[in-house]
Every structure is written in structure tokens, then in C-alpha cells.
């Protein structure tokens, strides 16, 4: 059991930010691509596409950048050791084929880390859009609906998005710092904060690796090797209670989770941004939580909201506690994360 006395009384580093503060310092996290940057990304993509291989096989060596790789080295450090997120703005996706956009996005991701499977089918390129799935079905992945997602973490070290088309209304991206939530709970309700270091069941939503239970039992907060790591998806915590073998939530656990949610949804703490077509957003999954507001889509299928998604595992990342093997299979730095089931073959579907 982790004692709060083992952890700093307050996190003051760059990843312990507030939304109000970050909204006033957009220069720290919005990077506008220059014409030279765009040309560099495009030439690397054309080279890879000339090889005639699946985009899911792309590697850093196969996506040779002449200048923008220096920024991506800086970005990887910003994600792991800095504020934990960035938006790269200005990619002219309206003029690209879907294949070209995917090659640029996956190639950019390859400079940050190895791509991980996002579902049981082995897709390393995810498609975030409303496919009409039932949000009340306990096996539905919420990103496949138009509903509000709620603040959560994904099954990877880094999550990336490329906006191809935005919604008619809504669909804003929200971020909040886990360290800031910890700071507030430590100051206001330390007894409830302790309950978030207890192992709590989280539903796998039907994507179960061979030999594993249909749920994971991982604390929302872990203190390991001098780092605070967050693991959280409230909807999946609640739906895990359908399994008789899952640890039962006590009234104190529910109160702690409710307080966590209230702080995550505090307008002073979270940052709101509207991703524009051509924006690439990268978020460090261990120090930040992300969310998406509900949205109303366009009537035409050709105009509807559509984002590509990547899950990445970078070299030089933090060590994770053993309990994360339930989620990642392995906790080897640079080779962890994703959803791997029997027979999974990694590939990148373009649609």
C-alpha cells in the first residue's frame, strides 16, 4: 500500500498545470508548421508510399526527415518530461488523399515511438468517428459514438490524433493534469485520495487478451520509481462491477472517484481546445487525462467528423509498476501498450 507520506506533498513541475494557465500560454503547446516543415513531411511520405508497403509497417528509418525530426525529438522530451502535450497545426489535409494523410501521421508517430495495436484486429491506425454504436452497451468503445467521453487515459504511453474533419457542433478536445488533481485532493480530502491508490477493477470492454480476466485491477494512481502515473476510465470502472469476480467498490471508493471526476471537470483545471482539420495532437498518457465533448455531426457522410489515432511507446520513457502488465502485457520501455489478442496482426486500415 502506498502511503501519501512517500509522495511529494505537492507537484510543482511543468506537468502540474491548470487549464487557465495553459490557455494563457498557448505558445507553449501550439506549434505552427512552416512551408518548409510541410514539404519535409510530404517528401518523407512520398518516399514511404513509393515502397508499396502497408502503412502499418512504417518505421523512423522509412520516413526520412531532413529538418522536422529535430522538432520531434524535442516533442518527445516535452511529452515525457515537460507539460505532456502539444498541437502541431497547419497540415493541409484537405489536399491529401487519405493514404497520404495516414503516411504523414504514422511517419510522424514513428519518430516519437513504436505504434501499438488499438483493438483486437491489430489496427495501429485508429479511426475516431461516430459509427452509431450504442453508448450504453458495456462492450462499446465510447470513441465510436457521438457521446461525451469523460476524462480517461488510453492503453499506451502516448496517444496521437490527426483531425481530418471536425463536427458541425461540439467535439472539443479537453485535457487535464493528473498531478494537479492529485494536488487538490491531497490538500482537500487526503483520506479519499488514499482510496485511489487501491487496486480497482476496470472493464476491458470485450477485448480480452488470452488467459486474462475480462477486467483489469489497477489503481487509478500509482507511485513508482519517483513518478505518479494515472490510469482512469470511470465508465469502464463502473461497468466492471458487472463481473462477480471484480473487486467491489466501497462507498469510500465511489466518493473518491466522484471527487476525482469533479476536479477533472473543474473549468479552472481543464484545458479546452477545438482541433482543426490538419491539427496533430500528441498527449502523454501517464500524466494527463483527455476527454471529448459530445457533438452533432454533418448530415453528409463525406463531411462527418473523422480523426486518425495513434498509440505510441517511446524509448526513454518512465518505468511502470508490475501491475501494468495486466494492461500492456509487457512493461518493457519502448515496447509496451496496445490491445493484443490471439492472432493479432498489426496493420493500418485506411478506412
N, C-alpha and C positions, 0 to 999 in steps of 0.2 A: 504494500500500500504506500503510495506516495504521500508524504507529509508536506503541507504547504511551507513549512519551515525550510525545506530543502530547495525551494524555488525562490528566485528573487521576489521581493515584496512588490516590485513594480518593474515592468518592462519599459525601457526608455529608448530603445534602438529605433532604426528607421522603419521597421515593420509594425511598430506600435503607433499607427497614425489614426487620425479621425477623418471622417468624410468632410467635415467643414474645413479642416486644414488642407486636405488634398485638393479640394475644389478650388482653393485659392492658390494652389501651386501646380497648375496643370502643366507647366513647363517641365516638371519632374517626370511626368508619365505619358505625355503625348509627344510622339516623335513624327514629324512630317518628312515623308520621303522626298528626296530631291530627284530631278530628272535623271541624274547620274545613278542614283540608287536604284530607281525603277529599271533603267537599262541594264544594270548589273544583274538584277534578279531575273529579268526576261532572258538575257543571254544564257544564264545557267539553266533555266527551264528548257529553252530550246535545245540545248546540248543534251539534257537528260532525255527529252522526248525523242531525240534522234536515235537513241539506243534501242527503242522499241520494247522497253520493259514495263512491267506493271509499276505504277507509281508507288505502290506499297513497298517496293524494294529499294526505294531511293535512299542514298546514304550521303553523308557530308562530302565524301570524295567524288561522288557522282554529280554533285551540284556545286561546281567550282565558281566561287565568288571572287571578284577582283578587288572589291573595296568594302562591300556591306558586311562581310564576315567580321570585320573589326567591331562594328556596332553590335553584332550578335554575341560576340564574346563578352562585351560589356553588359549586354542584356542578361545573359545567363548569371552573371555575378549579381546584378540588380535583383533578379528573381530570388536567388538563394540567400543572399546576404543583405539585400537592400530593402526597398519598400515592398517588393514582392509582386509587382505587376507593371505592365506597360501597354500602351496602344500605339501601334505603328500605322500611320494614317497616309492615305493617298494612292493606294494601288488601284490602277484604272481597270477594275474587274469588268466593267460594262463592255469593254472592248475585247475581252478574252473569251475563248472557248472555256467550257467547264474543265476540260483537261489541262489547259494552260494555267488556269487559276489554281487547280489542285497541285500541279507540279511546283509552282512557286511557293505555295503554302507548305507543302510537305518537305520541299527542299529547305526552306527557311527553318522548319522544325528540326530537320536533320542536323543543322548546325547547333541546335540547342540540346538535343538529346535523342535517344533511340525511341522510335514510335512504338506504342503499345496497343494491343487489341482492345477495342471498346465494347465488344459484345461477343456472344458465343460463336458468331460466324467468322470471327477473326478480322473484322474491319478496323484498319488503323486510321482510315479517314471516315469520321462520323458525319452524319447529316442531321443538323438540328433544325427541325421543322415540325409543324403540326400535321400528323398523318391521320388524325381523327381517332386516336387511341383513347380509351376510357380512363380518365384520371383516377377513378375510384377503384379500378381493378388493381389488386395488390401485386400483379405481375407486370404492370405498365411502367415503362421508363418515362418519367414526367416530362423530359425534354421533347418527347414525341407528341405533346399536346400543346394547346394554347393557354393552359392554366399557369398561374403564378407558381414558380418552382419552390420557393422558400430557400433560405440560406443553407448551403451544403458544401461538402467537399466531394471531389471525384476520385476515382480509383487510379491515381497517377501522381507523380511528383509535380508535373507542370501540365496545365490544361491550356490549349490554344484555340482561338476562334478566328475564322475569317468570315466577315459579313459579305455575302453576295447580294442579298436583297433584304431590306428591312420591312417591317409590318406597316400596315396602314395607320394603326394607332397602337401605342404601347410597345411591349417587348424590350423595355430598357434593361440594361445590364447594371447590376448592383454588386458592390464589393464591400466587405467589412473585415477589419483586422481581428484575428483571434486573440492576439496579445492585448489589444485594447479591451475586448470583452473580459478577458481574464483580470485585467487591472481593475475594472469596475466591480466585478464580483468579489475580488479579494478585498476591496475597500468596503463594499456594502453588505455582502452576505457570504462570508468565508465558509460557513457551515454548509451552505448549498453548493458552493464551489467544490468542496471536497467530494461531493457525490459525483461530480463529472469526471473524477479520476477512477471511478468504479468501472469494471467491465460491464458494458451494456450491449444488448443484442440489437443488431441492425440487419434487416431483411436483405437477402441477395436478389429478390425480385425474380426468381425463377432461373437465374443464370448461375448454376451451382457447379464449381469445379469437381472433378471426380474425387470421391472419397470425403468430401466436405459436407457439413451441415447446410441447410438452406438459409442459414443466417450466420453472421459473424458476431463475435463477442469481444469488442474492442472499446476501451474507454474513449469518450469524446475528447478528453485531454490526456496526453501522455507527456511526462517529463523524462527525457532520456538523453544522455550524453550532452547535458547542458543546453538542451533545446526543448521548447514547448511545441508539441505537434498536435494539431486539431484533426479530428475525424468525426464528421457530423452530417446526418441527413434525417431530420426529425420525422418526416413522413415514413421513412423506412424503419426508424426506431419504433414508431407506433405500430406499423403493420407487422413487425417481427413478433409482436405479442400473440399473433395467431398460432404460433408454433408452441405446442405444450412444453417442449424442452428448453425454450428460451427463458433466460432469467427474467423473473417478474419485476416490473418497475414498482418501487415503493412510492408512497406519497411524497417522500423527500426527493426521490429521483425526478418525479414529474414536476415538482416545484422548481428544482434546479434547471431542468430542461426549459420550463416556461420562462424562467428568468433569463436564461441564455438567449432564447428567442426574442424576448422583449428588448434586450440590449442590442442584438443584431439588427432589429428593426427600428432602432432609435435614429431619427433623421440626423442627429448630431454626429453619430458614429459611422453610418454607412455612406458610401460614395455612389452617386448615380451617374451613369453615362449612357448616351444613345449611340450605339455603334452604327456607323455609316457604311454604305457599300464601299468596299476596299479597305476597311479597317481590319488589322490583325491585332487581337488582344491576347496577351500571354499572362497567366496568373500562376503564382506559386501556391500549390495546393496545401502545403503543410502549415503556412502561417496566415492564409487568407481563406475566407468563405465567399462564395459567389451565389448570385440569385438572378432571376429574370422575372420581370413583371409580366402579368397576363397581357395578351394582345388580341387585337382584331385584325384579321388578315384581309388582303385584297381578294375580290371575287375571282379574278383570273388566276389559274394555276401557274401561269408563266410569270406572274408578278409577286407571288406569295413569299413570305419571309423564309429565308434559307441561309444557313450558316454552315460552313465546314468546321469540323472539330478535330483536334489532335490531342492525344495523351502522350506525354514525353517523360523519359527518365534520363536526367543529365549525369555526366561524370562530375565528381567533386561535390556531390550533394551530402546532406546530413545522414548520419546513421539512424535507422529506425529500430524500435524495440521488437523483440521476437514476436509479439502478439500480432504484428502487421503481416506475418506470413499467412495468416488466415485470409487476408485481403489480397496480397500480392503474390502469394506462392513462394517467392523468394524475396529477401530484403537486401540483396546484393546491389550496391550503389551502381547506377547506370544500366541496370538490367532488371528492373522491377516494375510492377504495376500492370494494370490491364486486367482483362477478363479472359482467362484461358480455360477452355473446357476440352474434353477428349476430341481429338481430330481437328482442332483449330488450325487453320492455315491463314497466315497473315496476308492480306491484300487490301487494295484501296478501291472500292466501288465508286464510280463517278456519279452515280445516281441511285 
